């Protein structure tokens, strides 16, 4: 999907065009992705599950090749089309992982292509229709649209982009819409205030005169401290503005004037919010004990940015290690050799043993203290101590996964394995075969984690009590049960009572039995996916399924997808289920209204005749799921 797309390979860089990486909707012959990555290159590369030839306006596909995940289609964007697409500075694009809110798909760092729609027909196949051109000029339609998803302002007519009320409504919903507003709106103080109140980073798109306005910048940095980056230089010297910024985001200190980076009060507030903001402080502040201790209290790893004198300070390093075991990596070498110091450090954070001198990996008392605090420390110790029963027992009692690091002899030790699976059922995978067939050990493991059943001996996968205990913890554990249990009536009823989707793994005769299937879909509508065709044609079964999960409509027989009552029940539960309805239902105004009332995005599946219906479009704009734009079916 578009949400999981990633950059693949490298292409020749040019200055005339850019690469946009996208995933295409498998049902459409147009680009409707949830995000695009932009870098300077020549081609648009898109991965699709469809073998259709693709067009962007009148730009045909140049080449189609196949990979393991589907055809890769290369499209060339002519310069005139590229000029209509907004991009950001290369430094923003290159820093793709470090985005506001830690969201890799943030519109502040990449161009969101969701807003491609039939109504606002910009990149659809073929030319815009007369009706859609009229809608671009209809202030009321645009107003309703941007109130639902502000970035749709991108598609509005230029005259509408100068409408103050429309622009304010758009930026209230999505500050990024300010980028698409008319230049005059970017100099309007009220418009900018509305935008930065929604997202301080919108200050980037404001006019220079507004970036000097102290009240506007204060509103921006109050919402997002990093907005200080876009403030006028005069305000980066303003202690009050910077103080508000670093209180919201400590790392905003990076954008402050050098004189402010020497201000102890400001730096203290910054490292209180994020210890690693110490990185941007003046060197004099990195030598200030109070500042450094405040930073380490928030994040011990900030020790890497402190003055060298603190890396030799026993108390300071111990405090850092207590907060973050990795801090020991930055400590002075003499401390890493000090046995007493390391013993104290691992008591506070066992993982610190990783950065201690190798000689400490032999010391039993030190290792025992470390694994009791953090099981992963067992992975750093000398092999001789992985054969120490007390050390291993302490580690697996802290977390059963430690059995992975233990000596092979302990994987045959019943007491050790029981202690391990009691804390992590999956630790059964590391046990010796002789203990995987031990009923008591297996029961403890599957009770803690149902999926541990897959690691039990085959003889226990047919044990009713063991399998029921596994299914009670996680119904899909039934997949690993013996075939004899999958055909047991009472056992199957008990399993689907836990989760209807257990139907997937039972004997085929139960998947075609109406009573069993009805019980399953009543518990979990998605279970219809695993039902036999006769049950998928059963109206009552399908109604029970879609009442619980509207998306289950996709698994129903075609006759049910034409049934108005069934479709209404499905879209009432999940408007997006409209995509699976028969074409006859897509032109039914009542069905479509019910769908968009639940999820405005469902309008993309409606019949073309309803796409110019102002009532339907307005209802869709009012009832949208999350922050996704309205995307319509073409």
C-alpha positions in Angstrom: 0.0 0.0 0.0 1.0 3.6 -0.3 1.4 3.8 3.5 4.1 1.2 3.4 5.9 2.3 0.2 9.6 3.0 0.4 12.3 4.4 -1.8 13.7 1.8 -4.1 17.1 2.1 -5.8 18.6 5.2 -7.3 18.1 7.0 -10.6 20.0 9.6 -12.6 19.5 13.0 -11.0 18.5 16.0 -13.2 17.4 19.5 -12.6 14.3 19.5 -14.9 12.1 17.0 -13.1 11.6 15.0 -9.9 10.9 11.4 -9.0 7.6 10.8 -7.2 7.3 7.3 -5.8 3.7 6.1 -5.4 1.5 3.1 -5.0 -1.6 3.1 -7.2 -5.0 2.0 -6.2 -5.4 -1.4 -7.7 -8.9 -0.6 -9.0 -8.1 2.7 -10.7 -6.2 3.8 -13.7 -5.2 7.1 -12.1 -2.9 8.1 -9.2 -4.7 8.1 -5.9 -1.9 7.4 -3.5 -1.8 8.3 0.2 1.6 9.9 -0.1 4.4 10.6 -2.5 8.2 11.0 -1.9 9.8 13.7 -3.9 13.5 13.9 -4.9 15.2 15.5 -7.9 15.1 13.0 -10.8 13.4 12.4 -14.1 10.8 9.7 -13.6 7.7 9.0 -11.7 7.9 5.4 -10.6 4.8 3.7 -9.4 4.2 0.2 -8.0 0.8 -1.2 -8.8 -1.2 -4.4 -8.4 -2.9 -3.6 -11.7 -1.6 -4.3 -15.2 -3.5 -1.4 -16.7 -1.6 1.1 -18.8 -1.6 4.3 -16.9 -2.0 7.9 -17.9 -1.5 11.2 -16.1 -3.5 13.6 -18.2 -2.2 12.8 -21.7 1.2 11.5 -20.5 1.3 7.7 -21.4 3.3 5.1 -19.6 6.7 4.8 -21.2 7.7 1.4 -19.9 6.1 -1.4 -17.9 8.3 -4.0 -16.2 7.5 -6.7 -13.6 8.9 -7.3 -10.2 7.9 -9.7 -7.4 5.3 -7.3 -6.1 3.6 -6.3 -9.4 4.3 -4.2 -12.5 6.5 -1.2 -12.2 5.2 1.6 -14.4 7.4 4.5 -15.4 5.7 7.8 -16.2 7.3 11.0 -17.4 6.0 14.3 -16.1 6.5 17.1 -18.6 7.9 20.3 -17.1 4.6 22.2 -17.4 2.9 19.6 -15.2 5.8 19.5 -12.7 5.5 23.2 -12.3 2.0 22.8 -11.0 3.1 20.5 -8.2 4.5 22.1 -5.0 7.8 20.8 -3.6 9.9 21.7 -0.6 13.5 22.6 -0.2 15.9 19.7 -0.8 17.1 19.9 2.8 13.5 19.1 4.0 13.2 16.2 1.6 16.5 14.7 2.4 15.7 14.8 6.1 12.6 12.6 5.4 12.9 10.6 8.6 13.0 13.6 10.9 9.6 15.0 10.3 7.2 16.9 12.6 5.3 14.5 14.9 7.7 11.7 13.7 5.2 10.9 10.9 7.1 9.8 7.8 4.1 10.8 5.7 3.8 14.3 7.1 2.6 16.8 4.5 5.2 19.2 5.8 7.9 17.1 4.3 6.3 15.3 1.3 3.6 16.1 -1.1 0.3 14.4 -0.3 -1.5 13.1 -3.4 -4.6 11.9 -1.7 -6.7 14.8 -2.9 -6.8 13.5 -6.5 -10.5 13.1 -7.0 -13.1 13.0 -9.7 -14.9 16.1 -8.6 -11.7 18.2 -8.6 -10.4 16.3 -11.6 -6.8 17.4 -11.9 -4.7 14.3 -12.6 -7.5 11.9 -13.7 -7.5 10.2 -17.0 -8.9 12.4 -19.7 -9.9 16.1 -19.5 -12.1 17.7 -16.8 -15.8 17.7 -17.4 -17.9 20.9 -17.6 -19.6 19.9 -14.4 -16.4 19.5 -12.5 -15.0 22.8 -13.8 -18.1 24.5 -12.4 -17.6 22.9 -9.1 -14.1 24.4 -8.9 -15.7 27.8 -9.1 -18.6 27.1 -6.7 -17.6 28.8 -3.5 -20.1 26.9 -1.4 -18.8 23.5 -2.6 -15.2 24.5 -2.1 -16.0 25.9 1.3 -17.7 22.6 2.4 -14.8 20.6 0.9 -12.0 22.5 2.6 -13.8 22.4 5.9 -13.6 18.6 5.6 -10.1 18.5 4.2 -8.2 21.8 3.9 -5.7 20.7 1.3 -8.5 20.5 -1.3 -7.9 24.2 -1.6 -5.1 23.2 -4.0 -7.7 22.4 -6.6 -9.9 25.4 -6.2 -10.1 28.2 -8.8 -7.6 31.0 -8.2 -10.4 33.4 -7.5 -11.6 31.2 -4.6 -8.0 31.0 -3.3 -8.3 34.8 -2.7 -11.5 34.4 -0.6 -10.5 35.1 3.0 -13.3 33.1 4.6 -12.6 30.0 2.5 -8.8 30.2 3.1 -9.3 30.6 6.9 -11.6 27.6 7.0 -9.1 25.6 5.0 -6.1 26.4 7.2 -8.2 25.7 10.3 -8.6 22.2 9.1 -5.1 21.8 7.6 -2.4 24.4 8.1 -0.7 23.1 5.0 -3.5 24.5 2.9 -1.8 27.9 3.4 0.7 26.8 0.8 -2.0 26.8 -1.8 -3.6 30.1 -0.9 -3.2 33.2 -2.9 -0.1 35.3 -2.1 -2.3 38.1 -0.7 -3.6 35.6 1.9 -0.1 34.8 3.0 0.3 38.4 4.1 -3.1 38.4 6.0 -2.4 38.3 9.7 -5.7 36.6 10.6 -5.2 33.9 8.0 -1.7 33.2 9.3 -2.8 33.2 12.9 -5.5 30.6 12.1 -2.9 28.5 10.2 -0.2 28.5 12.9 -2.7 27.9 15.6 -3.5 24.6 13.8 0.2 23.8 13.1 3.0 26.2 13.9 5.1 24.9 11.0 2.7 26.7 8.7 4.8 29.8 9.5 7.1 28.6 6.7 4.5 29.7 4.1 3.8 33.2 5.6 5.0 36.4 4.0 8.2 37.9 5.3 6.3 40.8 7.0 4.3 38.2 9.1 7.4 36.4 10.1 8.5 39.6 11.9 5.2 39.8 13.8 6.0 38.8 17.4 2.4 37.7 18.3 2.1 35.5 15.2 5.5 33.9 15.8 4.6 33.3 19.5 1.4 31.6 18.5 3.4 29.4 16.0 6.1 28.3 18.5 3.6 27.7 21.2 2.0 25.1 18.9 5.3 23.8 17.6 8.6 25.0 18.9 10.5 24.1 15.7 8.5 26.8 13.9 11.2 29.1 15.3 13.2 28.0 12.2 11.0 30.1 10.0 10.8 33.2 12.2 12.6 36.4 11.3 16.1 36.6 12.6 15.2 39.5 14.9 12.8 37.2 16.8 15.4 34.4 17.1 17.2 36.8 19.4 14.0 37.5 21.4 14.4 35.6 24.7 10.7 35.4 25.3 9.9 33.9 21.9 12.8 31.4 22.2 11.7 30.4 25.8 8.2 29.6 24.6 9.7 27.6 21.6 12.1 25.5 23.7 9.5 24.8 26.4 7.3 23.2 23.7 10.2 21.5 21.9 13.7 21.5 23.4 15.4 20.9 20.1 14.1 24.3 18.9 17.2 25.7 20.6 19.0 24.8 17.3 17.3 27.7 15.6 17.9 30.3 18.3 20.5 33.1 18.0 23.9 32.2 19.4 23.5 34.8 22.1 20.4 32.9 23.4 22.3 29.6 23.4 24.4 31.1 26.2 21.4 32.0 28.3 21.3 29.6 31.2 17.6 29.9 31.8 16.6 29.2 28.2 19.0 26.3 28.0 17.7 24.8 31.3 14.1 24.9 29.9 15.3 23.3 26.6 17.0 20.4 28.2 14.1 19.9 30.6 11.9 19.2 27.6 14.6 17.2 25.7 17.9 16.4 27.3 19.6 16.0 23.9 18.9 19.7 23.2 22.2 20.1 25.1 23.7 19.4 21.7 22.7 22.9 20.5 23.7 24.8 23.6 26.8 27.0 23.8 30.0 25.3 25.0 29.9 27.2 28.3 26.5 25.6 29.0 27.9 22.2 28.4 30.3 22.8 31.2 27.6 24.0 33.6 26.9 21.2 36.1 23.3 22.2 36.7 22.5 22.3 33.0 24.1 19.0 32.4 22.4 17.2 35.3 19.1 18.6 34.2 19.7 17.2 30.7 20.8 13.8 31.9 17.7 13.5 34.2 15.6 13.8 31.1 17.8 11.6 28.8 20.9 9.9 30.0 22.2 9.7 26.4 22.7 13.4 26.5 26.0 12.6 28.2 27.5 12.4 24.7 27.0 16.2 24.4 28.3 17.2 27.8 31.8 18.5 28.5 34.5 15.8 28.8 34.9 16.6 32.5 31.5 15.2 33.2 32.3 11.9 31.4 34.9 11.3 34.1 32.5 12.3 37.0 31.4 9.1 38.7 28.1 10.5 40.1 27.2 12.2 36.9 27.8 9.1 34.8 25.8 6.9 37.3 22.9 9.2 37.1 23.0 9.1 33.3 23.2 5.3 33.2 20.3 5.0 35.6 18.2 6.9 33.0 19.7 5.3 29.9 22.1 2.3 30.0 23.6 3.4 26.7 25.0 6.5 28.4 27.9 4.3 29.6 29.2 4.2 26.0 30.2 7.9 26.4 31.8 7.5 29.8 35.6 8.0 30.4 37.5 4.7 29.8 38.8 4.5 33.4 35.2 4.3 34.7 34.5 1.4 32.3 37.4 -0.5 33.9 36.3 0.3 37.5 34.7 -2.9 38.9 32.9 -1.0 41.7 31.5 1.5 39.4 30.3 -1.1 36.9 28.6 -3.0 39.7 26.7 0.1 40.7 25.9 0.9 37.0 24.4 -2.4 36.2 22.2 -2.3 39.3 20.7 0.8 37.8 20.5 -0.5 34.3 21.6 -4.0 33.3 22.0 -3.1 29.7 25.0 -0.9 30.6 27.0 -4.1 30.9 27.3 -4.0 27.1 29.6 -1.0 27.2 31.7 -2.2 30.2 35.2 -3.5 29.7 35.3 -7.2 28.7 36.9 -8.1 32.0 33.6 -7.3 33.7 31.8 -9.9 31.6 33.5 -12.6 33.7 32.5 -11.2 37.1 29.7 -13.3 38.5 28.3 -10.9 41.0 28.3 -8.1 38.4 26.6 -10.2 35.8 24.0 -11.6 38.2 23.0 -8.0 39.1 22.9 -7.0 35.5 20.6 -9.9 34.3 18.3 -9.4 37.2 17.8 -5.8 36.0 17.7 -6.5 32.3 17.7 -10.0 30.7 19.5 -8.8 27.6 22.7 -8.5 29.6 23.0 -12.3 29.4 23.8 -11.8 25.7 26.9 -9.7 26.6 28.5 -12.0 29.3 31.3 -14.5 28.9 30.1 -18.0 27.8 31.3 -19.5 31.1 28.6 -17.5 32.9 25.9 -18.6 30.5 26.5 -22.0 32.0 25.9 -20.7 35.5 22.5 -21.9 36.7 21.8 -19.0 39.1 22.7 -16.5 36.4 20.5 -18.1 33.8 17.5 -18.5 36.2 17.7 -14.9 37.2 17.7 -13.9 33.5 14.8 -16.0 32.4 12.8 -15.0 35.4 13.2 -11.4 34.3 12.3 -12.3 30.7 11.9 -15.8 29.2 13.5 -14.7 26.0 16.9 -14.9 27.9 16.7 -18.6 27.3 18.0 -17.9 23.8 21.3 -16.8 25.3 21.6 -19.6 27.8 23.9 -22.6 27.4 22.4 -25.6 25.7 22.4 -27.6 28.9 19.8 -25.2 30.5 17.5 -25.7 27.5 17.1 -29.2 28.8 16.6 -28.1 32.5 12.9 -28.3 33.3 13.0 -25.7 36.1 14.8 -23.2 34.0 12.5 -23.7 31.0 9.4 -23.5 33.2 10.6 -20.2 34.6 11.2 -18.9 31.1 7.9 -19.8 29.5 6.1 -18.4 32.6 7.2 -15.0 31.6 7.4 -15.4 27.8 5.5 -18.4 26.3 7.4 -18.1 23.0 10.5 -19.1 24.9 9.3 -22.7 24.3 10.9 -22.4 20.9 14.4 -22.4 22.5 13.7 -25.4 24.8 15.0 -28.8 24.1 12.7 -31.3 22.3 12.4 -33.3 25.4 10.7 -30.4 27.2 8.6 -29.4 24.2 6.7 -32.7 24.7 6.3 -32.0 28.5 2.5 -31.3 29.0 3.0 -29.1 32.1 5.6 -27.0 30.3 3.5 -26.6 27.2 0.4 -25.6 29.3 2.3 -22.9 31.1 3.7 -21.6 27.7 0.4 -21.5 25.8 -1.4 -20.0 28.8 1.1 -17.1 28.6 1.1 -16.9 24.8 -1.3 -19.0 22.7 0.9 -18.9 19.6 3.5 -20.9 21.6 1.4 -23.9 20.6 3.4 -24.0 17.3 6.5 -24.9 19.2 5.0 -27.7 21.3 5.6 -31.3 20.4 3.1 -32.8 17.8 1.7 -35.1 20.4 0.5 -32.1 22.4 -1.2 -30.4 19.5 -3.9 -33.0 19.8 -4.3 -32.5 23.5 -7.7 -30.8 24.1 -6.7 -29.0 27.3 -3.5 -27.7 25.9 -5.1 -26.4 22.6 -8.1 -24.9 24.4 -5.7 -23.0 26.7 -3.9 -21.7 23.7 -7.1 -20.7 21.9 -8.4 -19.0 25.0 -5.3 -16.8 24.9 -5.2 -16.3 21.1 -7.9 -17.9 18.9 -5.6 -18.1 15.8 -3.5 -20.6 17.7 -6.0 -23.2 16.4 -3.9 -23.1 13.2 -1.3 -25.2 14.9 -3.8 -27.8 16.5 -3.9 -31.4 15.3 -6.4 -32.1 12.6 -8.4 -34.4 14.9 -9.4 -31.4 17.1 -10.3 -29.3 14.1 -13.1 -31.9 13.3 -14.4 -32.1 16.9 -17.9 -30.5 17.2 -17.6 -29.3 20.8 -14.1 -28.2 20.4 -14.9 -26.1 17.3 -17.8 -24.4 19.1 -15.6 -23.5 22.0 -13.0 -22.1 19.6 -15.3 -19.9 17.6 -16.9 -18.7 20.8 -13.5 -17.2 21.6 -13.1 -15.6 18.1 -15.2 -16.3 15.0 -12.1 -16.1 12.8 -11.0 -19.5 14.3 -13.4 -20.8 11.6 -10.5 -20.4 9.2 -8.7 -23.4 10.7 -11.6 -25.8 11.4 -12.6 -28.8 9.2 -14.3 -27.8 5.9 -17.6 -29.3 6.9 -18.0 -26.7 9.7 -17.3 -23.9 7.3 -20.3 -25.0 5.3 -22.6 -25.5 8.3 -25.0 -22.6 8.7 -25.2 -22.9 12.5 -21.5 -22.9 13.0 -20.9 -20.1 10.5 -23.7 -18.0 12.0 -22.1 -18.3 15.4 -18.8 -17.3 14.0 -19.9 -14.2 12.1 -22.0 -13.1 15.0 -18.8 -13.1 17.1 -16.6 -11.6 14.4 -18.1 -10.5 11.0 -14.7 -11.0 9.3 -15.2 -14.8 9.8 -17.5 -14.7 6.7 -14.2 -14.8 4.7 -13.7 -18.4 5.8 -17.3 -19.6 5.3 -18.4 -21.9 2.5 -20.1 -20.4 -0.6 -23.5 -21.7 0.5 -23.3 -19.6 3.7 -22.0 -16.6 1.8 -25.3 -16.7 -0.1 -27.4 -17.0 3.1 -28.9 -13.5 3.6 -29.3 -13.9 7.4 -25.7 -15.0 7.8 -24.4 -12.1 5.7 -26.6 -9.6 7.6 -25.2 -10.9 10.9 -21.7 -10.5 9.5 -22.0 -7.0 8.1 -23.8 -5.8 11.2 -20.6 -6.6 13.1 -18.1 -5.7 10.3 -19.3 -3.8 7.3 -16.1 -4.8 5.3 -17.3 -8.4 5.4 -19.6 -7.5 2.5 -16.6 -8.2 0.2 -16.9 -11.9 1.0 -20.6 -12.1 0.4 -22.2 -13.7 -2.7 -23.1 -11.3 -5.5 -26.8 -11.7 -4.7 -26.2 -10.2 -1.3 -24.2 -7.4 -2.7 -27.3 -6.4 -4.7 -29.6 -6.7 -1.7 -30.4 -3.1 -0.6 -31.0 -4.0 3.0 -27.7 -5.9 3.3 -25.8 -3.1 1.7 -27.4 -0.5 4.0 -26.5 -2.5 7.0 -22.9 -2.8 5.8 -22.4 0.9 5.0 -24.1 1.9 8.3 -21.4 0.0 10.1 -18.5 1.1 7.8 -19.1 3.5 4.9 -16.1 2.3 3.0 -18.0 -1.0 2.5 -19.7 0.8 -0.4 -16.8 -0.2 -2.5 -18.0 -3.9 -2.4 -21.7 -3.2 -3.3 -23.2 -4.0 -6.6 -23.2 -1.2 -9.2 -27.0 -0.9 -8.8 -26.5 0.3 -5.2 -23.8 2.9 -6.1 -26.5 5.0 -7.8 -28.9 4.7 -4.9 -28.9 8.1 -3.2 -30.1 6.7 0.1 -27.4 4.0 0.2 -24.7 6.5 -0.7 -25.9 9.0 1.8 -25.8 6.3 4.5 -22.3 5.5 3.5 -20.9 9.0 3.4 -22.7 9.8 6.7 -20.5 7.1 8.3 -17.3 7.9 6.2 -17.2 10.7 3.8 -14.4 9.0 1.9 -16.9 6.5 0.6 -18.0 9.1 -2.0 -15.2 7.9 -4.2 -17.2 4.7 -4.9 -20.5 6.4 -5.7 -22.0 6.5 -9.2 -20.9 9.4 -11.4 -24.5 10.7 -11.4 -24.2 11.5 -7.7 -20.8 13.2 -7.8 -22.3 16.6 -8.8 -25.1 16.3 -6.2 -24.3 19.2 -3.8 -26.1 17.5 -0.9 -24.2 14.3 -1.2 -20.8 16.1 -1.7 -21.5 18.4 1.3 -22.5 15.4 3.5 -19.3 13.6 2.5 -17.2 16.6 3.4 -18.8 16.8 6.8 -18.3 13.1 7.7 -14.8 12.2 6.9 -12.6 9.5 8.4 -9.5 10.8 10.2 -7.4 13.2 8.2 -7.7 11.5 4.8 -9.1 13.5 2.0 -12.2 12.7 -0.1 -11.0 10.4 -2.9 -13.6 9.5 -5.5 -14.0 6.6 -7.8 -13.5 7.5 -11.5 
